[in-house]
Every structure is written in C-alpha cells, then in structure tokens.
C-alpha cells in the first residue's frame, strides 16, 4: 500500500568531499545522503532510486578513477521541484553510457550495468542522467522531479 509522503523541502544543498576515495567511501556517502533525503522528507521510492544511484556512481569513482584523481565530490540539491545528485572526480576518462537497450551489456558480463541501471531508474522517475567534463575532470548527474 502506497501512502503519500510529506512534501519535500523546497531548497537545500548537501556537499560531501572525499580526499581519497576507497571502497569504504561507498557506505559512508550512502549513509550521509540517506540522512539528508530523510531530513528533506523525500518519498521512500525516490530516495531508494537516489541511494542506488549514489552507490553506483561512488563505486565507479572508486573502481575507475580513484588512483588518477585522488578526490571525489558528492553534491545533492533540492531546488525548484528537482532533486539533483552529482558525483564528480578529477579523472579525464568519461564513462561509456549505453546508447539504448540494444547497446546493453551481455548476460555474461561481470560489470558495466551500473550506469545503465541508474539511467533507466532516472528515466522511470521522470528524470535523466548526464555526464559532463571540463579541464578539472568529469561529473555524472542524476536529475529527477522531487515530488
């Protein structure tokens, strides 16, 4: 049975920086993001989507960029009816986003499903996944409606 969640906070920002991302960073960041989402009274299903996203994105930094970058920034914002989760690092290499279902990973692959899963969950929630890069590194953003 679904029940209506209280209306989310109208404005808020959370920033967490990790100097040396390791596997221990994943649950730590996830706990902090969960506490912020609870404080903002975000509906449980939307919070679950963002918690899965932050786990995947932070895990990707740990696996693919931690050695090169040595840092990671996690930002969560709630503003003008949108929730935005951003995980940024200083590595130059961009993740490969699937072009569509036909580009999905094979059944036997041991990895490569995380961004696809985050992309699909964001779309299901009415949002999007974006990857941007500049001279300082890259960021992966998930943006979804807050209500």
N, C-alpha and C positions, 0 to 999 in steps of 0.2 A: 504494500500500500504506500503510495507516494503522498507526502504531505508538503505543503508549501513552506519554504524556508523563509526566514525573515529577510527583508530587503537588505542587499549588501551595502556596505559603506560607500558613500559617493566618491570619495577621494582618499587615496592612500598610496604610499610607496614604501617598499622594503628593499634594501640593498644589502647583499652579503658578499664579501670578498674572501677568497681563499688564496693564500700566498703560494702554497704548493699542493695542488690537487692530488689526492690519493683516493684509494678505494674507500677509506673511512670518511671521506667528504660526502659521499652519496647519502648515507642515512642522516648525517648531521644536517646537511642542507635540506633534506626532505622534512625532517622534524621542524626546522625553523619555518619553512614555507607552510607546513600544516598549521602551525600556531598562528601565523599571520592570516591565513584563509579563515580559520575559526574565528579569530578576532574581527574579521571583516564580515562575518556571518554569510559566507559563500555557501550555496547549496551543496550538499554532500556529493551529488553526482558530478558536478562541475569541479569541485575540489579534488575528487578522485582523478579526474582527467588531468588536472594540472600537476598533481602529485606524481602520476605516472610519467608525465612529460618531463618534470624536473629530474626524476630518477634517470630516465633515458639520456637526457641532454648532459647532465653532470657526469654520468657514466661514460658518455662518448668523449668528453674532455679528458677524463682520467685515462681512458684507453688510447686515445689517438693524439692528444695534444699536450698532455701534462709535461712531458720531457722537454718539448720545444718551447712551451710558453712559460711554465713555472707560475702561472696565475690563472684565476678564473673569477669572474664576477657574475653574480646571480641577482637579477632585478625582478621584482614583482610589483605591478602597479594596477590600481583600480581607479579609473577615471572616465567620466562621461559615458558610463554604461559598458565599458570594456575592461576586461582583465588582460594584462599583458605580462607574460613570463619571458624573460630574456636571459640566456646563458651565453656569456662572451669569454673569449680567451684570446691570447696574443699570437696564436698559430696562424700561418698563412694558408694552409691547406683547407679547402672547402669540402664539406660533406657532400656526397652524391645523393641528391633527392630522387626518388623514383619518379619517372615521367607519368606513370599510371599503373593500373593493375597488371598490365602485360609486362611491365618492367620489374615486377615484384621479384623478390628473392626466391630461389628454388627451394623446394622442400628439404633438401639435404644440406642446405647452407647452415653453418653454425652461428652466423651473425648477419647483420645487415638489415634486420627487421625493425629496429628501434625507431628510426626516423619515419619509416613508412607507417608504423603504428601511431606515432604521435601525429603525423599528418592526417591520417584517417580520423582519429579521435577529435582533432581540432575541427575538421570539416563537419563531422557529425554534430558538433556543438555549435555550428554556425560560424566558425572562425577559420583561421588559416595558420600555416606555418611559413615563415620567411627566413631566408638566410642572406645576410649581408656581410660585406667585407670592406675594409679600408686599410690604410697603411699601418694601423695599430693591431689588426687581427680580424677576427670574424665574430659574428653573433648569430645565434639561432633564436628566433622569436616565435612564440605561440600567442595568438591573439584570439580571444573568444568573448562573446557577449556575457556580461556579468549577471544578467537576470534571465 
